[in-house]
Amino acid sequence: MPADTNFYGDIFGGWLLAQVDLAGNVAAVRRSKGRVATVGIEKLSFQSPVRVGDLVSLYAEVVGTGTTSVKVKVDVFSQRNPVSERTLKVTEAILTYVALDKQGRKRPLPELS
């Protein structure tokens, strides 16, 4: 939306970071089988701008776990120009989430079945 863009029509990095966090959260919730909280961003690189009208796709995968934590890599791709379609990798990030119990305290990850 126009409110999410700069003067040149590029999407704000903060908006894209929010989408990255949402995608990473889905992968972390699936692995932890419950509530998680974002505790860190180990790596974040914006490689190319996202423009208004681009179709943005995010792919998240768990790349590591600890006793209570889940590390997730998120790759972001942008498709632009539907007439002569072109797909670009625009962002990549590695985020860490911690599994939480109902009281909001750290909890161990469940065993993989």
Number of C-alpha atoms within 10 A of each C-alpha: 8 10 8 14 16 12 7 8 16 17 21 15 17 10 11 18 16 11 17 25 20 16 21 28 22 15 21 29 17 12 20 24 12 15 18 26 17 18 12 12 14 12 11 15 11 15 12 13 17 26 18 15 15 17 14 18 16 17 14 22 17 18 13 11 17 10 12 16 24 27 22 26 22 23 19 22 19 20 18 18 11 10 6 6 8 10 14 15 18 19 22 20 20 22 23 25 25 25 25 19 12 9 6 11 10 17 18 14 19 13 7 6 3
